[in-house]
Amino acid sequence: MTDDSYDVIVIGGGIIGCAIARDLASDYDVAVLERGQIAGEASALAAGEITMAPSYSDIPAISDHAIEFFRRYDGTGQFTFTECPSLELISPVREGESRRRVERLAAKGVNVSFVESERIETTYPRFDLPDFVGAIKYDDTGFVDPYTFAMTLKEDAESRGATFETGTMVTGLRTSGGRVQGVETTSGTCSAPTVVVAAGWRSERFLRDRLQLPIRPYRTQCVVLTPENDLRTDVPMGWIPGEHIYFRPERNGDLLVGGWSFAEDAPEHASTSDDEAFRNHVATLLPKFMHGFERARFVNGWAGIDGATPDTRPIIDAPNDGPAGLLVATGFHGRGVMSAPVAATTVRTLMTGGECPFPTGTFDLDRFESRSPDFEFRSISAGD
């Protein structure tokens, strides 16, 4: 790659970069530059939950846009979207607040209800809920295989004309007269009037000399367990506020459990294996609300690095104090897979100045009074 020219360069070949490339490729000459392999880091290690309804209950148009995309995209190539309800398990001390929250959300059009424990146990016999009064049930949720999703987006983008370069590290941003001119890479220069930085937690370091971003790396984990009897037919997705875990069924009858996230000051050297403390936490907690996990078999586990923001929502913006032509899409705080269609639509809107089907102000960089990356990290559950 020496002096190649494009309309748009996307830095980062994770799910966000692939989704942006797919959305833009029909109208722009797009190149995606990836330092490793496509979906080789956080994207491939994600749990694949699609829980935008609880995550954006205050802005239903955002979650509606996402779920409509996944339903429409189901069946494209090898991609499959499995619809599955989600339960936020509610302790007695949270019952009043939770019921009031359900009433508020239902009034906004969110597909949500409060379900008592007895009904949950009848509907899903795997559950045993003596410590819970019920759950907030969200119906517009589901899950995907993250790697398959990323590769389908890539192939879709390529069919629309996008170029993907792997094993290509971007070493610098080229500017002149306050405008983006392209990038410098380990393979040479690459020209474009628009550059989208979608490099996960590395985005903050890449832009540090030109634009300050409140992005902090953090480490999160997943384990997969096989219960005594498979649970293909009787377990929804869900999470327990305060316990730092979420769970979802696998298509083969196993259970994926994720969470246990902590800020990571040395992300390049962080372990990619799950911690023994996390496995012990899961082993202790699951039998308290699910049958069949007293002697569950450990299948595998892993850990990965993602980028956090102070308010847990991403930055998808063309910052006023950055060079013209620079866009950022980063800080997805564990929601990158589910946010991919929203990120792609937001980037297109920023580029074209067109009308967006949902409000984008919640993604603006200038919502932060401080842009320091040294903020206190906040761990979130799937529905927070």
N, C-alpha and C positions, 0 to 999 in steps of 0.2 A: 504494500500500500504506500505509494509515493505520489503526493499531490493529486489524490483522487478528490472529486468534487461531488457534493450531494446537496439536496435542499435541506435535509435534516440529519443530524447525527444524534443517535441515542447512545449514551454511555451506560452500559449495564444490560446484560442479557438474561436477567431474571424474568419472572412473570410480568412485572410492571413494564420493563423495557419491551418485552415481546408484545404485550397488549397495546402499548403505544404505537409500536411499529405497524402492527396490523391495522390499527385505526387510521393511521396517516398514509399508508403506502398506496392507497388508491389514488391519492391526489398529489403526493410528494415523492421525490426520489429520496428514500430513507436508507441509512446504514446504521446497523446496531453493532457496536464495538464491545466485546466482552473479553475480560482479562483471562478467563479460564474457559469453561464450557457453559453452554446454555443451561440455565437453571441448575448450576453446579454448586450453589451454596444455600442460602436461606430458603429459596424457592423449593428446592428438592427435599428439604428437611421439614417443611411445613406440615401441619396436620390436615390441611385441606378443608377446614370447616368454612361454611358459608353462613355467617350469622350477622348479616348486615342489618336485619330487622331490629334485634336488640341493641346492636352497636350504634345505630343512628335512629333510635326511636324518636329523637327530637326533630329530625329532619327526614320524614318518611319518604320524600321524593328521591333521596339518595339511595336508600335501601331498595325502593321499588325499581329504580333503574338497574341496580345490580342483579336482583333476583330475576327480572325480566330477561336480562342478558343470558344468565346461566340456563334458564329454561329454553330459550331460543337456541343457544349454542349446543345444547345436549344433542349428541349424535353426530356432531361435526368430527370427521376423521375418527380417531379412537377415543374421543372425549366423551365422558359420561358424567352427568350431574344427577346424584341420588338425592331426591327430596326426603327430608327426615325432620320431624319436629324437634324442638329443643326445649329442655326443662331447666329453669333456674330454681333449684331446690330452696325452699323457704323455711327457716327456723321459726319457732313460735314468737320470738321477740321481734321479728321482721314482718309478721303477718299483716298488721294494720297498714303499715307504709306500703307493703307490696300490693295489697288490694286496691289502695288508692291510686297507686301507679298504674295498675291495669286499667282502672276506669279512665284515667287521663289518656293513656295510650290508645285505648279502644275508641275514645272520642275523636282522636286524630286520624283514625282509619287504620291503625296498626292491627294486624291479625293476631290478637293476643287474648289470653283468658287465664283466670286463676282456677287451678284444679286441685281439689282436696286430695290428701294422701291416699285415702281409701280407694278413690277412683283410679289414681295412678297405679296402685298395686293391682287392681283388677285388670286394667288395660295392659299393664306391663308387669307380668308376674315375677319377673326377675327382681323388681324393686321390693325392698323392705324398709319402710320409712318411719320407724318409731320416734326419731329425733326431729322430724319435719312435719309441718302442718299441711304442706302441699307444695305446689310449684307454679311459677308463672310459665305458661306454655306459649311458645312462639311457633307458628305454623309455616311461615315463609322462610325456612332454613333448609340446609342440606349439606352435602359434602362432595368433594371431588378428589381425584388423585392429582396432586400438584404437578408432578413431573409430566404426566400425560397432558395436562392442561397447558403447561408452558410449551411443550413441543408442538401441540396442535396450533397454538397461537403463532409460533414460529413458522410452521409450514404454511399456515394461512397467510401470514405476512409475506412470505417468499412468493406465494402464488400471485400476490398483488404487486410484486416487483421489489420488495425490500431485500437488502443485502445484509448478511450476517457474517461478521469476522470474529472468530474465536481465537484465543491465545494472543490477543492484541491488547496490551495495556496502554491506556491513555495516560500520558505523563504530564500534560498541560493543556490549558485552554488558550487559544490564539485570539487576540483581540486587536482592534485598531480603531482609534477615534471613538472609543466608548461602545464599539459594536463587536459582536462575535464574528470571527472570521473562520473558525474551525478548531481543530485540535492537533496536538502533537502526540504521536504514539511511538511505541517501540519499533514500529515498522515504517515510520515516516510521517509525513504530514497528511492531513485530511481536511479539506475545505468545506464549509457550509455556513450559511447565514444564521442558522438556528441550531443550537445544541441543547439537548434535554439530558440532564444529569439524573439518572435513575440507578445509582450505584449503591443503594442500601446505606448501611452505616458508613461506608467509605465516602459518601457524597460530602459529608462535612469536612473531612480531611482534604479531599480534592479541591474544594472551593475555598478553603480557609483563608488564603491570601487575597481573595477577591470578594468574598461574601460570607458573613458569619451565619451559621445555621445552628439552631438549638437541637442538635441530634446527638444522642448518647448511645453507644453500643451496649447491648445487654445480651445475656445468654439465657436461652430457654431450652426445655427438655421434653422428650416424649418417650414413653415406653409402650410396648404392645404385649398384651397378656391373653392367654387362652384360658377361659374358665372351664370348670368341670364339664359343663354342657354348653355347646355353642349358643350364641345369642342373636342369630341372624334375624329372628322374627319378633323379639320382645324387648328391645332397648332403643330408645331415642338418643339423641345427643343431649348434652347437658353440662352444667357446672354448679359448683357450690361456692357462693361468695364467702371470702375469708379463708378458704382452704387452698387457694392458689392452684386449683386443678380444673380441667375440663375433660370431657370424655366423648367419644363417639364410637359406634360400631364399625368394624371392618366388614367388607363384603364376604369374607371367608368365615365369619363367626367369632373372630377375635375382638378385643376391645383396645382401642388406642386411648391412652391417657396422657395429657400434656399439661405444661405449666411450669411452676417452680422457677420463676424467672428472677434474675438478679443482674444489676449493672455490672459491666465487664470493662475494666480499665486497660486490659491487654488483650484485645479481641484476636489479634493475629496468633496468639499462643494459647488461646482457650481450648480446653478439652472438648472433643467432639463426642465423647461418651457420656451417657447419663450418669448422674451421681448415685452412690449407694444411699445417701440420705433421701433422695427423691424416690427411689424404689421402695425404701422402707415406709415413707409417708404414704405412698399409694397402697402398699400392701396392708397397712393399718387402716386406712380410710375406707377402701372399697367394701370390705365386708360389713361396714356399718350401715350401708344403704343398698347393697346388692347381694342377692344369693349367688352362690357358686364361685366365689372368689377367695374362700378361705385357703384353698390349695391350688390357686391359679398357677399356670405355667408361664414363666417369663419367656417371651419369644425374642425380642430384641429391644434396644433402646439407643437413643442418640441425643446429641445436643447441637445447637447451632446459634449463630450470632445474628441479631436483627438490630434495627435502629429505632430508638424511642424518641418521642417528643414530650415536652412537659405536660401537655394536656391529652396525650395518647392518640391524637389525630394527625394524619400526615400533612406534609407541606407539599402542595401542588400549586405552583405559582410561577409567574414571570416577575421576579422581584424588581421593584423600581430602582433600588440602589445597586443592582447588578448591571453588567453590560447588556445593551439591547440585543435581543436574540437568545438570551440565556433563560432556560426554564429548568425548574427542579421538580422532581417527583420522588420524595424520599420520606423516611420517618414513619413507616406504616405500622409500627408498633405491634407486629404479629398479625396484622390484617391484610397483608399484601395480596394473598391469593383472592380473597373475597372482594378486595377493593380494585382489582385490575380493570374491570370495565369502567368504573367510575373515574379512575386515574386517566385512562385513555380518552374518555369523553371530555374531561376537564382540560387536558393538554390541547386537544383539538380546538376547544372553545377559546383558549388563551391565544392560540396561533391565528385563528381566523377571525376572532372578534364576533363570532356568531352567538346565537342564543343557546344557552345550556338548559337541558330539561330539569335541572335541579340547582339550588343555590350553591355557589362555590366559596363563599366567604369564609366558611369554617376551615378551609385549606390555605388561606392566605398567610404568608410569612409575617406580615406586619401585625398579626393578632398578638404576637408575643412582645411584651414590654422589654424583656431581656432575651438576648439571643445566645447567651452563654451555654455551652454544651455541658456545663458542670452542675446542672440542676439535679434535684433529688429524683431518682428513678421511681416511677410508679408501676407496679405490676398490676396487670389487669386479667380478669377472667374473660371467657369468650364473649359474654354478653354485656360487659361493662362499657 
